[in-house]
Amino acid sequence: MSCRNVYIVIPVLMPLSAYSACPDGTTAYLGPESNRYRNANGDCVELCGAGITSLNTSNGYRFDLFATKNTTPAINVKHGDTVCYADLILGVSDGTLNVNYNDTTYHANPNSGQLCPAASYTLSYSCGDGATGTPPESREMMWGDLYNRPDGAAGCINPGYTFSGWKIDSTSLTTGTAYSYKYTSDKTMTATWSPNAYGGAYLCNYCPGSTYVSSDYATGTYNSNFTPKSSSSLSCVNPYGQTLEYYVVSDMFGDDTGEQLAPGKSTKWAWPGNIRLRAVWSGGAQVSPEPPAQYTLSYSCGDGATGTPPESHTVRYKLYYTGPYRAGTCYKPGYYFSGWKIDSTSISKGGSYSYTYTTDKTMVATWTANAYGGAYICDNGTTVSSYVNATFGGTITPSPTVCTAAAGTTFVGYKITDAFGNDTGTTVASGGTYTWTEPGNIRLVAQWE
């Protein structure tokens, strides 16, 4: 039987393995119908392909050979009365099988993607450069599994920085988005961090009863450069003609850091928080005026959340503070911690704010619903690449037609399982709706009668 007059096919370089169904429900590529025939037993087999007509490489890959060619030149292998071809392509590639034809070098198609990876892999987590603490626990992943990047960095801490997300290799993963694990090796997801922005209040400090806080504020991001104001640009006007010599640095609670900064000279913001810059003048006694009134600031996990919030502490009227970067051990299933509120005023994680209240206050954690994904599982041989997406608490209507019913069966709905296949006890009738109550990705397993 000749293979020469058949339609064009594209050869694929793939790992050595028997053709089978993939773990994610797809079926390995077997070549076009024109490359198959039925043998004496009635089995559908290939004329050319994953048998003795394959060209196997030393690194465990092979060039599948098909019954047609679509380029010239092609490598020909005769098997009985059948001629099989490994087509070649022009251009740069990682292929190691090169042929020179009319002073042109052709390369074997270098596509080495695994079509049926069957192994499980370990997804680990790292706090990232400069951070300390304990990252989330590693987990086992199958190729194609849906997963969400963790909502927080677990026990990872990076003073002066705010946790901003994760990376796998050079791929950034955004908040609350579902991903498909398309790696064929173990991977490490590394926490990424953004430098915090801080503020510094200038304290005039030149005489009892004079203005305590200047109308100026210093601003900067952690580890970046900023320049403390010179005497000519500072709104503090010394009534006694004294000269500004330097600033003494204290943290936002008034504790001195032991550092002095020269006016008008660039320096690095090396403090993981807001600061105060107390002016020191030449001549005369240096006086620290009476501090402003003091209040208690408490914290709450917020509605629906459990755990222990940060400890309360004292604050002073109109001084600058920083919203905590973390919510203590507060946790709200299906949501991620997104910031704080005092009354109706929103405050970002690590954001600077002025305490403008003349009473004790409670800062309440705010939460944003996570976005999740759901994979259709037909369980009847139908291959499905569709997904559903929704935020926690949102409602979806699963498609009643995404799976094709086998002969003699009728689609009646879906059983909802978690991302690991565990039954949640929830079913959705055909055409019905599902409110996302599972705090993670799901699978919609088709049910047939």
Protein Blocks (a to p, Z undefined) as FASTA:
>chain_A
ZZklccdddddddddddddddfkopacdebjfklgccdfkopacdfbdcdfkbccdfkop
acdddfbdfbdcdddddehjbccdddddedjdfbfbdcdeehiacdddfbfbdfbbcbdc
dddddebehiacjddddddddehiacdddfbeojaccehiacfbdcehjbccdehiacdd
fbfbdcddddddddddddddddfklaghiafbdcbdcdddehiacddddfklpcbdcfkl
pacfbdcdddfkopaehiacdehiacddfbgcddddddddeehiddddddddddddddde
behiacjddddddddehiacdddfbehjaccehiacfbdcehjbccdehiacddfbfbdc
ddddddddddddddddeknopacfbdcdddehiacdddfklpccdehiacfbdcdddfko
paehiacdehiacddfbgcddddddddZZ
